[in-house]
Amino acid sequence: MTTANRPLLLTDDADLLDELVRLASAAGVEVEVSAEPSAAWQAWTTAPLVVASSALGAALRRARLPRRVGLALVGDDPGDPEVWELAQHLGADHVVFLPAAQRWLVDRFASSLGGGSAAAALVSVLGGRGGAGASVLAGSLALAEARRGRHALLVDADPLGGGLDLMLGAEDVAGLRWPDLAETTGRLAGDALCAALPRVADISLLSWDRVSECGGDPVPVRAGAMSAVLGAARRGADLVVADLPRWLDPAAVQALRESDIALLVLPAEVRACAAAARVAAAAVTHCGDLRVVVRGPAPAGLSSRDVARTLRLPLAGVLRPEPGLARELEHGKLSATRRRGPLAMFCAGFLDQLGGQPPPARPGPATA
């Protein structure tokens, strides 16, 4: 690797430096090292990945370095508000904590080998209450990306949900399901994963298998498996969308930590706001960019801004009623839904804001 293609480590902590160099070595990557941010201006702007210690907070603020993508801040304590304030000030993509983030850092170092900037955006969607429409929105976002001629990968991370494969009419399409990947560890090839998954309406779909008539619990997915799958998905697709459960299991927590944006969907109802407040309180601790999507109509006239204000979350948008949508979903025809309806229009606008190109050098999980 040339100097310009090496990840930059910013730390004056000898123990932390030893650990980061060890992780980089495990990925076969050479690094640049600096203990003084103001002296690393060139490497800061050219490195495919920057890993900085939050202990250098004062020096990082004084250096007035330009904002960049591909910045991971290593903190000491997830409960320290100064770490999160510094991350916001610097525009860091993720905050990570060791030793929990070791595997993630190895993966990010390995991704930087080619100059490093091919990670797709990851958007997670959660329901504020049961039946809020999170799965419908997740599927629609993936379909909207596919309609732009780009490759979307849709991840069904809700083991107790109805199944995105049924919603898309893909329950009989051949390909890998979660039981095949639940014990996955390490680095997966993105293209190989996308090719091995069921393909429907020009999107790749990772869903659960059909439970037999004899019953049986869903195969548990480990957090490490979720991380490995999402890392590969982001290398192999242009957009990754994850449909998450309201009650966060370890795999869902990992997905949130890796997400660039999380959308919380709920109807404009008082009881839904009460339920969504609990979901939001759990989710916001794992994803720094949580936004609310309000679904109408409002039976009692509750406005979308009132909902967002109640939850203390930014408003991502409003989903107006869409006649005929429920019937299409019942027949597994989400992919056949109209392209100009409220749902399609919201997805198009959201993807426009997300960006027309895959975000460059955006590391994956923020692991606490």
LOKOL-61952 format. One record per residue (C-alpha): residue in one letter; x, y, z. Coordinates in steps of 0.2 Angstrom, whole numbers, plus 5000, padded with zeros to 4 digits. Layout:
N
AXYZ;...
//
This chain:
368
M500050005000;T500650184996;T500750305010;A499150395003;N498150225004;R498650175022;P497350205036;L497850335048;L497950305067;L497850455078;T498250415096;D499550455110;D499050305120;A500450175118;D499250025123;L497850085111;L499150105097;D499849925100;E498049855099;L497549955083;V499249905075;R498849725080;L497149725072;A497849805056;S499149675055;A497849545056;A497049615041;G498749625032;V498749815032;E500049945035;V499550105044;E500150285046;V500250335064;S500250505072;A500050575090;E499750755085;P498150785073;S498850955067;A500350865060;A499350735051;W498350855039;Q498850775023;A498550595029;W496950645037;T496350705019;T497050555009;A496850405020;P495450285016;L495150265034;V495550365050;V495450285067;A495650415081;S495650405099;S494350515109;A495750545122;L496450675108;G494850765109;A495550935113;A496950915100;L495750865087;R494651015090;R496151135090;A496751055073;R495151115064;L495350965052;P494050965038;R492650845039;R492850685030;V491950515028;G492850355034;L493150425052;A493050305067;L493250375084;V493850255098;G493050295115;D493350225132;D491650235139;P489950215130;G489150315144;D490350465142;P489350605134;E490950695129;V491350555117;W489750575107;E489950765107;L491650745100;A490950625087;Q489650755082;H490850895081;L492050795070;G490750715059;A491350545063;D490450405054;H490550295070;V491050275088;V491850115093;F492350035109;L493649905112;P493749755114;A491949735107;A492449815090;Q493949715087;R493149615073;W492349765065;L494049855065;V494949705056;D493549705043;R493749895040;F495649885039;A495449745027;S494149845016;S495449985015;L496649875005;G496049934988;G495950114993;G494550075003;S492950164998;A491550044992;A490450025007;A488550055003;A487450145015;L486450035027;V484650095032;S483750005046;V481850015048;L480949985064;G479049985069;G478550105083;R477149975087;G476549815079;G475849835062;A476650005060;G477249965042;A479049945045;S479249795034;V478249875020;L479350035020;A480949925021;G480449825006;S479849984997;L481550064999;A482449914992;L481249914977;A481450094974;E483350074973;A483149934961;R482050034950;R483450164948;G484550024941;R485549994956;H485749844967;A484849834983;L485049704997;L483549685009;V483849595026;D482449525036;A483149535053;D481449505062;P481349325067;L479549335073;G478949445058;G477749385045;G479249365033;L479849485019;D479849335007;L477949325008;M477749505006;L478749494990;G478049334984;A479849254985;E479549104998;D479848984984;V481349064976;A482948964978;G484449034988;L485249055005;R484149095021;W484649145038;P484848965044;D486248945032;L487149105038;A486749105057;E488449045062;T489449145050;T491049225056;G492449325048;R492449415031;L491249365017;A491449404999;G490049534995;D489749474977;A489649294982;L488349334995;C487249434984;A487349294971;A486849164983;L485349244990;P483549234983;R483349364969;V481649454967;A481149604958;D482949644955;I483449644973;S484349514984;L483349454999;L483949375015;S482449305024;W482049165036;D481548995031;R479648935032;V479248865049;S478648685047;E476948625053;C477748545068;G478348715074;G480048755080;D480848915085;P481849025072;V483648995071;P484549125083;V485749235073;R487249295082;A487849475083;G489449415074;A488549335060;M487449495058;S489049595057;A489849475044;V488349475033;L488049665034;G489849695030;A489749585015;A488149655009;R488849835010;R490349774999;G489149684986;A487649804985;D487349984982;L486050004996;V485749885011;V484049895020;A483749805036;D481949765043;L482249755062;P481149695076;R480449815089;W481149715104;L483049715100;D483949555101;P485849555099;A485849535081;A484649685079;V485749785091;Q487249745080;A486249805064;L485749965072;R487549995077;E488149975059;S486750085052;D487050245044;I485150295047;A483750215056;L481950255052;L480550225066;V478850205058;L477250235067;P475450285064;A474850465070;E474050395085;V474250435104;R474450255109;A475750225095;C476750365101;A476850295119;A477350125112;A478650205100;A479450305114;R480050145122;V480650075105;A481550245102;A482350245119;A483150075116;A483650115097;V484450285099;T485750215111;H486450115096;C486150225081;G486550415082;D485450455067;L483650395071;R482250475062;V480350455063;V479150415048;V477350455052;R475950355044;G474250435041;P472850465043;A472750535061;P471150485069;A471250625082;G472050755071;L473850725078;S475050805067;S476650725061;R477650865069;D476750835085;V477350655084;A479150695080;R479150825094;T478450695107;L479750575102;R481150705101;L481650645085;P481850725068;L480450695055;A481050605040;G479350615031;V477450565031;L476650415023;R474950455016;P473550325015;E473750214999;P472150124994;G472349954987;L474049924996;A473449805009;R472649694995;E474349694986;L475249645001;E474049505005;H474449424988;G476349454990;K476449584977;L477349724985;S478449734970;A476949764959;T476449924969;R476250084960;R477750194957;R476950354959;G475950324976;P476350404993;L477450264997;A478450264981;M478650454982;F479250455000;C480550314995;A481150414980;G481350574990;F482250485004;L483450404992;D483750574984;Q484350645001;L485350485004;G486350524989;G486350464971;Q487950364973;P488550244986;P489350345001;P491250334999;A492350265013;R490950245026;P491450115039;G490149995045;P489649955063;A489850065078;T490149935091;A489949975109;
//
